[in-house]
């Protein structure tokens, strides 16, 4: 049985609560389509791969902001727009368009119902190295706080995101359970910060030999409910609609 003293559950987002790659690909394609309309000379010179290379070179040149993917994307877009004699102010329009599509996620089928049930017993905080905003997704209203690497100044596996969640909730590390898909950035990083961590392995991946085994491996959140002895048939709190 798990520790009955959990009060807080932190959750990674990408590939833990929704698939990541299809959303990013669609958002980048939407941004490139926007560039074809608003900055055609830039769009003709750069495809998706070269835009990614430009962002990567910026991250390498500015490691102090490499954790802030939104700022990296914005600065890259500004630099490219200016290099083709477009107004830098266009970048804000482009970023808004990208963010709109970045948040058009489709959570895994088990996630919405499970989070509704977990929210009746635990405080829920999302932690991400990315830029997704749960309040702009079908999971709006389920997290009491959503923290990004940009918010805390460092990306996982740095402990800053975990420490930020603990500080927000006023919890000790032993009172927090983390759910995440990445063995290093989620499981190992969380337990190094004193949290209990569950590996959410939705894609049949192999656990790294160099890491101690996780406390628990699950393939969906129904198994998390069972492990925590949360009844999936119990009614959710009044006023909360199913996703």
C-alpha positions in Angstrom: 0.0 0.0 0.0 1.2 3.5 -0.7 2.0 6.1 2.0 -1.4 7.3 3.3 0.2 10.6 4.1 0.1 11.9 0.5 -1.6 15.3 0.2 -0.2 16.5 -3.1 0.0 14.9 -6.5 2.2 16.5 -9.1 1.9 15.5 -12.7 4.0 15.9 -15.8 1.9 16.8 -18.9 3.5 15.8 -22.2 3.2 12.0 -22.8 1.8 11.6 -19.3 -1.6 13.2 -19.6 -1.7 13.6 -23.4 0.4 12.6 -26.4 3.0 15.3 -27.2 4.5 14.7 -30.6 1.3 15.0 -32.7 0.4 18.3 -31.0 3.8 19.9 -31.4 3.9 18.8 -35.0 0.5 20.3 -35.7 1.3 23.5 -33.9 4.5 24.0 -35.9 2.7 23.3 -39.1 0.1 25.8 -38.2 2.8 28.4 -37.4 4.5 27.7 -40.8 1.2 28.2 -42.5 0.8 31.5 -40.7 4.3 32.5 -41.9 3.3 31.7 -45.5 0.5 34.2 -45.1 2.2 36.9 -43.0 5.9 36.5 -43.9 6.2 34.6 -47.1 9.8 35.3 -47.8 10.7 33.8 -44.4 8.4 30.8 -45.0 10.0 30.1 -48.4 13.5 30.2 -47.0 12.8 28.0 -43.9 11.0 24.7 -43.6 10.1 23.2 -40.2 13.4 21.5 -39.9 15.4 24.6 -40.4 13.2 26.6 -38.0 14.0 23.9 -35.4 17.7 24.2 -36.1 17.6 27.9 -35.6 15.9 27.5 -32.2 18.4 24.9 -31.2 21.3 27.1 -32.2 19.8 29.9 -30.0 19.5 27.5 -27.1 23.1 26.6 -27.5 24.1 30.2 -27.7 22.0 31.3 -24.7 22.0 28.5 -22.1 20.8 30.9 -19.5 17.3 30.9 -21.1 17.4 27.4 -22.7 14.9 26.2 -20.2 12.3 28.7 -21.3 11.0 27.2 -24.5 8.5 29.9 -25.1 11.1 32.7 -24.9 13.4 30.7 -27.1 10.7 30.2 -29.7 9.7 34.0 -29.5 13.3 35.2 -29.8 14.0 32.9 -32.7 10.9 34.1 -34.5 11.8 37.7 -33.9 15.3 37.2 -35.2 14.1 35.4 -38.4 11.4 38.0 -39.1 13.9 40.9 -38.8 16.4 39.1 -41.0 13.8 39.1 -43.8 12.8 42.7 -43.1 9.5 42.0 -41.4 8.4 43.8 -38.2 9.5 42.1 -35.0 6.0 42.9 -33.6 4.6 40.2 -35.9 6.2 37.6 -33.6 3.5 38.2 -30.9 0.8 37.3 -33.4 2.7 34.3 -34.5 3.3 33.1 -30.9 -0.4 33.5 -30.1 -1.3 31.4 -33.1 1.3 28.7 -32.1 0.1 28.7 -28.5 -3.5 28.3 -29.6 -2.6 25.1 -31.5 -0.1 23.9 -28.9 -3.0 23.7 -26.4 -5.3 21.8 -28.7 -4.4 18.5 -26.9 -6.4 15.4 -26.6 -5.8 13.8 -23.2 -5.6 10.1 -22.9 -9.0 8.6 -22.3 -8.3 7.6 -18.7 -6.9 11.0 -17.6 -10.0 13.3 -17.2 -12.1 10.8 -15.2 -9.1 9.8 -13.0 -8.1 13.4 -12.3 -11.7 14.2 -11.3 -11.5 11.4 -8.7 -8.0 12.3 -7.5 -9.0 15.9 -7.1 -11.5 14.9 -4.4 -8.7 13.6 -2.2 -5.5 15.3 -3.3 -4.3 18.7 -4.4 -3.1 18.5 -8.0 -0.3 20.6 -9.5 1.0 20.1 -13.1 4.7 20.4 -13.8 6.1 20.8 -17.3 9.3 21.7 -19.1 7.1 22.8 -22.0 4.7 25.6 -22.6 1.3 24.0 -22.5 -1.4 25.7 -20.4 -3.8 23.2 -18.9 -6.4 26.0 -18.5 -6.6 26.3 -22.3 -7.2 22.5 -22.7 -10.0 20.0 -21.9 -8.4 19.6 -18.5 -9.1 23.2 -17.4 -10.2 23.5 -13.7 -8.6 20.2 -12.6 -5.2 21.6 -11.5 -5.0 24.1 -8.7 -1.7 25.3 -10.0 0.3 24.7 -13.2 4.0 25.4 -13.1 6.4 25.5 -16.1 10.2 25.6 -16.3 9.9 29.2 -17.3 8.1 30.0 -14.0 10.8 28.5 -11.8 13.9 29.2 -13.8 15.0 25.6 -14.5 13.8 22.5 -16.4 13.5 19.0 -14.9 15.6 17.1 -13.8 16.5 20.2 -11.8 14.4 20.0 -8.6 13.1 23.6 -9.0 9.7 22.5 -10.4 9.2 20.0 -7.6 10.3 22.5 -5.0 7.9 25.1 -6.4 5.0 22.7 -6.1 5.9 21.8 -2.6 6.2 25.5 -1.6 2.8 26.3 -3.2 1.0 23.5 -1.4 2.9 23.8 1.9 3.8 20.1 1.7 6.9 18.2 2.7 8.5 16.0 0.0 7.2 12.8 1.7 3.6 14.1 1.3 3.9 14.4 -2.5 3.5 11.8 -5.2 4.7 12.6 -8.7 3.4 11.0 -11.9 5.5 11.2 -15.0 6.7 9.4 -18.2 10.4 10.2 -18.2 12.6 7.9 -16.2 15.3 10.6 -15.7 13.4 13.9 -15.7 10.4 12.7 -13.8 11.0 9.6 -11.7 14.7 9.9 -10.8 14.4 13.7 -10.5 11.4 13.5 -8.2 12.7 10.8 -5.9 16.1 12.7 -5.7 14.0 15.6 -4.3 12.4 13.3 -1.7 9.1 12.6 -3.5 7.6 9.2 -4.3 7.4 8.8 -8.0 5.3 6.6 -10.3 6.5 5.8 -13.8 3.6 6.3 -16.3 4.8 4.1 -19.2 2.2 4.5 -21.9 4.4 3.4 -24.8 5.9 0.1 -23.6 9.3 1.6 -23.0 12.2 -0.2 -21.2 13.4 1.1 -17.9 17.0 2.2 -17.9 19.4 -0.4 -16.4 21.4 2.3 -14.7 18.5 3.5 -12.6 17.0 1.8 -9.5 13.5 0.4 -10.4 10.5 2.8 -9.9 8.2 2.4 -6.9 5.4 1.6 -9.4 5.0 1.4 -13.1 1.6 2.0 -14.6 0.3 2.2 -18.2 -2.7 4.4 -17.4 -4.2 6.4 -14.5 -6.8 3.7 -13.7 -3.9 1.8 -12.2 -2.9 4.8 -10.1 -6.4 5.0 -8.7 -6.3 1.3 -7.8 -2.9 1.7 -6.1 -4.1 4.7 -4.1 -7.3 2.8 -3.3 -9.5 5.5 -4.9 -12.9 4.2 -5.9 -13.4 5.0 -9.6 -17.2 4.5 -9.1 -17.5 7.1 -6.4 -19.2 10.4 -7.4 -17.0 13.3 -8.1 -17.3 16.5 -6.1 -20.4 18.6 -6.7 -20.0 21.2 -9.4 -17.3 19.4 -11.3 -18.3 18.2 -14.8 -16.8 15.2 -16.5 -14.2 16.0 -19.2 
